[in-house]
């Protein structure tokens, strides 16, 4: 599998940040995202690697690559193996599921728990300034970082809020330190 930067024109569904060309064994990143923050670029690549690992059947990469157990129909990912793998969401669909899987894969790849444990040492995770420092150190987006920290229960941000609360795991850890 290779990775290249190229100009990818928008299609009827809008702008495309990246796509997978299965028969060429290639992930293509749109040059237009080079003006986006580094975290977006790296998250996009990790997301596409997630699709490659999770949703492309490499065992059939003999010129007849097929999507693994997916019939994505009209959601932007053509069924023919020679067509690019470009996902677009429709609520409640298989697309939501595979997009979530690829995003989760990207988070695990870029922010393993051991690295985050190291980065959080001595930092108050309820302060945005500390989260932005960690984000910059890891080269990820702030939304990916906060999602991952919430997965571990270290913080909690109510939907629609900018207030960061200590998560149950963080509170429990502090209770053990001071209790």
C-alpha positions as CSV (number, residue, x, y, z in Angstrom):
1,X,0.0,0.0,0.0
2,X,1.2,3.5,-0.8
3,X,0.3,7.0,0.1
4,X,0.4,10.0,-2.3
5,X,-0.7,13.6,-2.3
6,X,-2.7,14.6,-5.3
7,X,-5.4,17.0,-6.3
8,X,-8.8,15.4,-5.8
9,X,-11.6,17.4,-7.3
10,X,-14.9,17.5,-5.4
11,X,-17.7,15.3,-6.7
12,X,-21.5,15.6,-6.4
13,X,-21.2,15.0,-2.6
14,X,-18.7,17.8,-2.1
15,X,-15.1,18.1,-1.1
16,X,-13.0,14.9,-0.6
17,X,-10.2,15.0,1.9
18,X,-8.8,11.5,0.9
19,X,-9.8,8.3,-0.9
20,X,-8.6,4.8,-1.3
21,X,-7.9,3.3,-4.7
22,X,-8.1,-0.4,-3.8
23,X,-6.8,-2.0,-7.1
24,X,-3.9,0.4,-7.1
25,X,-3.3,-0.3,-3.4
26,X,-3.1,3.4,-2.8
27,X,-4.3,6.0,-0.3
28,X,-4.7,9.4,-2.0
29,X,-4.7,12.5,0.1
30,X,-6.0,15.7,-1.3
31,X,-3.4,18.5,-1.6
32,X,-6.0,21.0,-0.6
33,X,-5.8,19.7,3.0
34,X,-2.2,20.8,3.2
35,X,-3.5,24.2,4.3
36,X,-5.4,22.6,7.2
37,X,-3.8,22.1,10.6
38,X,-1.2,19.2,10.8
39,X,-3.6,17.3,13.2
40,X,-6.2,17.2,10.5
41,X,-3.8,15.9,7.9
42,X,-2.4,13.2,10.2
43,X,-5.9,12.2,11.5
44,X,-7.1,12.0,7.9
45,X,-4.2,9.7,6.9
46,X,-4.7,7.5,10.1
47,X,-8.5,7.4,9.3
48,X,-7.8,6.2,5.7
49,X,-5.3,3.6,7.1
50,X,-8.2,2.4,9.3
51,X,-10.4,1.9,6.3
52,X,-7.6,0.1,4.5
53,X,-7.0,-2.3,7.4
54,X,-10.7,-2.7,8.4
55,X,-12.7,-2.4,5.2
56,X,-10.6,-3.4,2.3
57,X,-10.0,-7.1,1.7
58,X,-6.3,-7.3,0.9
59,X,-6.6,-11.1,0.2
60,X,-8.5,-10.3,-3.0
61,X,-6.0,-7.6,-4.2
62,X,-5.2,-9.6,-7.3
63,X,-7.1,-7.1,-9.5
64,X,-10.5,-8.0,-8.1
65,X,-10.5,-6.3,-4.7
66,X,-13.9,-6.2,-3.1
67,X,-15.3,-4.3,-0.1
68,X,-15.3,-6.7,2.9
69,X,-18.9,-7.6,3.6
70,X,-20.1,-4.2,2.6
71,X,-22.8,-3.2,0.1
72,X,-22.5,0.5,0.3
73,X,-24.7,1.3,-2.6
74,X,-25.5,5.0,-3.2
75,X,-23.6,6.4,-0.2
76,X,-20.7,7.5,-2.3
77,X,-18.6,4.3,-2.2
78,X,-19.0,2.5,-5.5
79,X,-19.5,-1.2,-5.5
80,X,-17.0,-1.9,-8.3
81,X,-13.6,-2.6,-6.9
82,X,-11.8,-0.4,-9.5
83,X,-13.7,2.6,-8.1
84,X,-12.3,4.8,-5.2
85,X,-13.4,4.1,-1.7
86,X,-15.0,7.4,-0.6
87,X,-17.4,7.3,2.3
88,X,-20.2,9.7,2.9
89,X,-22.5,9.4,5.9
90,X,-26.2,8.9,6.2
91,X,-27.5,8.6,9.7
92,X,-28.2,5.2,11.0
93,X,-26.5,3.5,8.1
94,X,-23.6,1.0,7.6
95,X,-21.6,4.1,6.6
96,X,-21.9,5.6,10.1
97,X,-20.6,2.3,11.5
98,X,-17.5,2.1,9.2
99,X,-16.7,5.8,9.6
100,X,-16.8,5.3,13.4
101,X,-14.6,2.2,13.1
102,X,-12.0,4.1,10.9
103,X,-12.1,7.1,13.3
104,X,-11.7,4.9,16.3
105,X,-8.7,3.1,14.6
106,X,-7.1,6.5,13.9
107,X,-7.5,7.5,17.5
108,X,-5.9,4.3,18.8
109,X,-3.1,4.6,16.2
110,X,-2.2,8.2,17.0
111,X,-3.0,8.3,20.7
112,X,-2.4,5.0,22.4
113,X,-3.3,4.9,26.1
114,X,0.3,4.6,27.2
115,X,1.3,7.8,25.3
116,X,-1.7,9.7,26.7
117,X,-0.9,8.5,30.2
118,X,2.6,9.9,29.8
119,X,1.4,13.2,28.3
120,X,-1.2,13.9,31.0
121,X,1.2,13.6,33.9
122,X,1.2,16.8,35.9
123,X,-1.4,18.4,33.7
124,X,-4.9,19.5,34.7
125,X,-7.0,18.0,31.9
126,X,-9.9,20.4,32.7
127,X,-7.9,23.3,31.2
128,X,-8.1,23.8,27.5
129,X,-4.6,25.2,27.3
130,X,-3.2,21.9,28.6
131,X,-5.3,19.9,26.0
132,X,-4.1,22.2,23.2
133,X,-0.5,21.5,24.3
134,X,-1.0,17.8,24.2
135,X,-2.8,18.1,20.9
136,X,0.2,19.9,19.4
137,X,2.7,17.4,20.9
138,X,0.8,14.5,19.3
139,X,-0.1,16.2,16.0
140,X,-3.9,15.4,16.3
141,X,-7.0,17.5,16.2
142,X,-8.5,18.8,19.5
143,X,-11.8,17.0,18.8
144,X,-10.0,13.7,18.3
145,X,-8.0,14.2,21.5
146,X,-11.0,15.1,23.7
147,X,-13.0,12.2,22.3
148,X,-10.1,9.8,23.2
149,X,-9.7,11.3,26.7
150,X,-13.4,10.9,27.3
151,X,-13.1,7.2,26.1
152,X,-10.7,6.6,29.0
153,X,-13.0,8.4,31.5
154,X,-10.3,11.1,32.2
155,X,-12.5,14.0,31.2
156,X,-16.2,14.6,30.4
157,X,-17.5,17.4,28.2
158,X,-21.3,17.7,28.1
159,X,-22.7,17.8,24.6
160,X,-22.9,21.5,23.4
161,X,-20.6,22.7,26.2
162,X,-17.1,23.9,26.4
163,X,-16.7,23.1,30.1
164,X,-14.4,20.2,30.8
165,X,-15.1,18.1,33.9
166,X,-13.0,15.5,35.4
167,X,-14.2,12.1,34.3
168,X,-14.9,9.3,36.8
169,X,-11.5,7.6,36.2
170,X,-9.7,10.9,36.9
171,X,-11.8,11.6,40.0
172,X,-11.2,8.1,41.3
173,X,-7.4,8.4,40.7
174,X,-7.3,11.7,42.7
175,X,-9.4,10.2,45.5
176,X,-6.9,7.3,45.8
177,X,-4.0,9.9,45.9
178,X,-5.6,12.1,48.6
179,X,-8.0,9.7,50.3
